[in-house]
């Protein structure tokens, strides 16, 4: 019997590894989680565990590494996690590049394997929190030349996504909707265009949905569409039960991944009986 290409259970009930490769890193989890807006470091730590993440993003420029009691946030992040420094809160390429280099030095001192990659954010304004594509592209070119693996937070414009990939971005991460909005996938058609365009001749190129996820069903839909991973923060940190929502996101990403690979049935205008016509005891009603 031939081996299935889908993610199914093995004979002993365990799931075969579904490895997510991005840059120099390999993960079994396809959920990347954040560190901001939690009520406490303990709550953040509990959500990371419930979410099953293996990669955590940290805002280098504005993250409070110490709380009011002098405790360091890094003491509450599992050392086995790969840290993904990000340039949140920057509005021009020069500042974003400086922030990325700062993050690299911090992580090198921690001997963390995430030292040479960065989640690049260059915002256009503080109200929409949407990226500035011109400054983003300029920063990407500089950081790629500087040896970084650059993961670009971008808008849902397919042309911008293509330009970033052509500039050497390790991954493109279009927003489902504005950061922290919880609106979910506001423009699914454009997101599908990005997936189709960037993966047409490079099916293994990583594309991650970043920002705007509001609940578990949003994450599932994104994975069913063909995204390789989901990056989120507010959807968990601001939920009524952050730990419960983290667990839901963990399951949502896994189920969406399996469903997307398995393939949904075609949508049709009319019904289609699941039982065979053979042996029926009544005649079909005339159409």
C-alpha positions in Angstrom: 0.0 0.0 0.0 1.4 3.4 -1.0 2.1 5.9 1.8 -0.4 8.7 2.0 0.9 12.2 1.3 -1.6 13.6 3.9 -1.1 14.2 7.6 -2.8 11.1 9.0 -2.3 9.0 12.2 0.1 6.1 12.1 -0.7 2.6 13.3 0.3 3.4 16.9 -1.9 6.5 16.9 0.8 9.1 16.7 1.0 11.7 14.0 3.8 11.8 11.5 6.0 14.9 11.6 4.7 17.8 9.5 7.8 19.9 9.4 7.5 23.6 8.9 10.8 24.9 7.3 11.6 28.6 7.3 15.1 29.9 6.8 17.5 27.9 8.8 14.8 26.7 11.2 12.5 23.7 11.3 9.4 23.5 13.5 6.6 21.0 14.1 4.3 23.7 15.4 2.9 26.1 12.8 1.6 28.6 15.4 3.9 31.5 16.2 2.9 33.5 19.3 3.7 36.9 20.7 4.6 38.3 24.1 2.7 41.6 24.4 -0.5 42.7 26.1 -0.7 39.9 28.6 -1.9 40.6 32.2 1.3 39.0 33.6 4.4 37.1 32.5 2.9 34.0 34.1 -0.2 34.3 31.9 2.0 34.7 28.8 4.0 31.6 29.8 0.8 29.5 30.3 -0.6 30.5 26.8 2.7 29.6 25.1 2.5 26.1 26.7 -1.2 25.7 25.8 -0.6 26.9 22.2 2.1 24.3 21.7 4.3 27.0 20.0 8.0 26.5 19.3 8.6 30.1 18.2 7.9 33.3 20.0 8.2 36.9 18.7 9.5 39.7 20.8 9.4 43.4 20.1 13.0 44.6 20.6 12.3 48.3 20.4 9.5 48.8 22.9 9.1 45.5 24.8 9.4 45.9 28.6 12.0 43.3 29.4 11.4 43.9 33.1 8.1 44.3 34.9 7.3 46.6 37.8 8.8 44.0 40.2 12.1 43.9 38.2 11.4 40.4 36.7 12.7 39.8 33.2 10.3 38.6 30.5 13.0 36.3 29.1 12.9 34.3 32.4 9.3 33.4 31.5 10.0 32.2 27.9 11.0 28.6 27.5 14.7 28.6 26.5 13.8 25.8 24.0 11.7 28.3 22.0 13.3 30.1 19.0 13.0 33.8 19.6 11.9 35.9 16.6 12.9 39.5 17.2 10.6 42.1 15.6 10.8 45.8 14.7 7.3 46.7 15.9 6.8 50.4 16.4 9.1 51.6 13.7 8.0 54.0 10.9 11.0 54.2 8.6 13.6 51.9 7.1 16.6 53.3 8.9 15.0 52.9 12.4 13.8 49.4 11.5 17.3 48.3 10.4 18.8 49.7 13.6 16.2 47.8 15.6 16.9 44.5 13.8 20.6 44.8 14.4 19.9 45.5 18.1 17.8 42.4 18.3 20.5 40.3 16.7 23.0 41.4 19.3 20.6 40.7 22.2 19.9 37.2 20.9 23.6 36.4 20.2 24.4 37.3 23.8 21.6 34.8 24.8 23.0 32.2 22.5 19.5 31.9 21.0 19.2 30.4 17.5 16.9 33.2 16.4 19.8 35.8 16.3 20.0 36.1 12.5 16.4 36.5 11.5 13.8 39.2 12.1 10.2 39.9 11.7 10.3 43.2 9.8 7.6 45.7 10.5 7.7 49.2 9.1 4.4 51.0 9.8 2.8 53.7 7.7 0.9 55.3 10.5 -0.1 54.8 14.1 -3.9 54.6 13.4 -4.2 51.8 10.9 -0.9 50.1 11.8 -0.6 49.0 8.2 2.9 48.8 6.7 4.6 51.4 4.5 5.5 49.3 1.5 8.2 51.7 0.3 10.1 51.8 3.6 9.5 48.1 4.1 11.1 47.2 0.8 14.1 49.5 1.4 14.6 47.9 4.9 14.3 44.4 3.4 17.0 45.0 0.8 19.4 46.4 3.5 18.8 43.6 6.0 19.1 40.8 3.3 22.4 42.3 2.3 23.4 42.3 6.0 22.8 38.6 6.2 19.4 38.5 7.9 16.6 36.1 7.2 13.8 38.6 6.8 10.2 37.8 7.5 8.2 40.7 6.1 4.9 41.9 7.7 3.1 43.4 4.7 -0.3 44.3 3.5 -2.6 42.1 1.3 -1.3 43.6 -2.0 0.0 40.8 -4.3 2.4 43.1 -6.1 4.1 44.3 -2.9 4.4 40.6 -1.8 6.1 39.8 -5.0 8.5 42.7 -4.7 9.5 41.6 -1.2 10.1 38.0 -2.3 12.2 39.3 -5.2 14.2 41.4 -2.8 15.2 38.3 -0.9 12.7 38.0 1.9 12.8 34.6 3.6 9.0 34.8 4.1 6.2 37.1 3.3 3.6 37.6 6.0 0.5 39.5 4.7 -2.0 40.9 7.3 -5.4 39.2 7.4 -6.6 42.6 8.6 -5.0 45.5 10.7 -3.0 44.5 13.8 -5.2 43.9 16.8 -8.4 44.5 14.9 -9.7 40.9 15.2 -11.5 41.3 11.9 -10.2 38.0 10.5 -9.5 37.5 6.8 -10.9 40.8 5.5 -9.7 40.3 1.9 -9.5 36.6 1.2 -9.3 37.1 -2.6 -6.1 39.1 -2.4 -4.7 36.6 0.1 -5.4 33.8 -2.4 -3.7 35.8 -5.1 -0.6 36.2 -3.0 -0.5 32.4 -2.3 -1.1 31.6 -5.9 1.6 34.0 -7.2 4.4 33.3 -4.8 3.9 29.6 -4.7 3.3 29.0 -8.4 6.9 28.2 -9.2 8.1 27.9 -5.6 5.6 25.8 -3.7 7.8 25.6 -0.6 8.1 29.3 -0.2 6.8 30.2 3.3 3.8 32.5 3.5 2.5 33.2 7.0 -0.7 35.1 7.9 0.2 37.8 10.3 -2.2 40.2 12.2 -6.0 40.5 12.4 -6.8 37.0 13.5 -9.7 37.2 16.0 -10.7 33.7 16.9 -9.8 30.1 16.2 -12.0 29.8 13.1 -10.0 32.6 11.4 -6.8 30.6 11.9 -8.4 27.4 10.5 -9.6 29.2 7.4 -6.1 30.7 6.8 -4.5 27.3 7.0 -7.2 25.7 4.8 -6.4 28.4 2.2 -2.8 27.2 2.1 -0.9 29.5 4.5 2.1 27.7 6.0 1.7 29.1 9.5 -0.2 31.7 11.6 1.4 34.4 13.7 -0.8 36.0 16.3 -0.8 37.8 19.6 -3.9 39.9 20.5 -6.4 37.2 19.7 -4.9 35.2 22.6 -3.6 37.9 24.9 -6.9 39.9 24.9 -9.3 36.9 25.0 -11.6 36.4 28.0 -9.6 33.2 28.7 -6.2 33.6 27.1 -5.1 30.1 28.0 -8.2 28.5 26.6 -7.9 30.6 23.4 -4.3 29.5 23.0 -5.4 25.9 23.1 -8.1 26.6 20.6 -5.6 28.2 18.3 -3.3 25.2 18.6 -6.1 22.9 17.5 -7.4 25.3 14.8 -4.0 25.6 13.1 -3.6 21.8 13.1 -7.1 21.1 11.8 -6.8 23.7 9.1 -3.5 22.3 8.0 -4.9 18.8 7.7 -8.1 19.9 6.0 -6.2 22.1 3.5 -4.0 19.2 2.5 -6.9 16.8 2.3 -9.0 19.0 0.0 -12.6 20.1 0.5 -15.4 18.8 -1.7 -16.5 21.1 -4.6 -19.3 23.5 -3.8 -22.4 22.9 -5.9 -25.7 24.7 -6.3 -27.8 21.6 -5.8 -27.8 18.6 -3.4 -26.0 15.4 -4.0 -27.2 12.3 -2.2 -24.6 10.4 -0.2 -26.6 7.1 -0.4 -26.6 5.1 -3.7 -29.8 5.0 -5.8 -29.6 1.2 -6.0 -32.4 -0.6 -4.0 -34.4 2.5 -3.2 -38.1 1.8 -2.3 -39.6 4.9 -3.7 -39.4 6.7 -7.0 -37.5 9.9 -7.5 -39.7 13.0 -7.4 -39.9 14.6 -10.8 -37.6 17.6 -11.3 
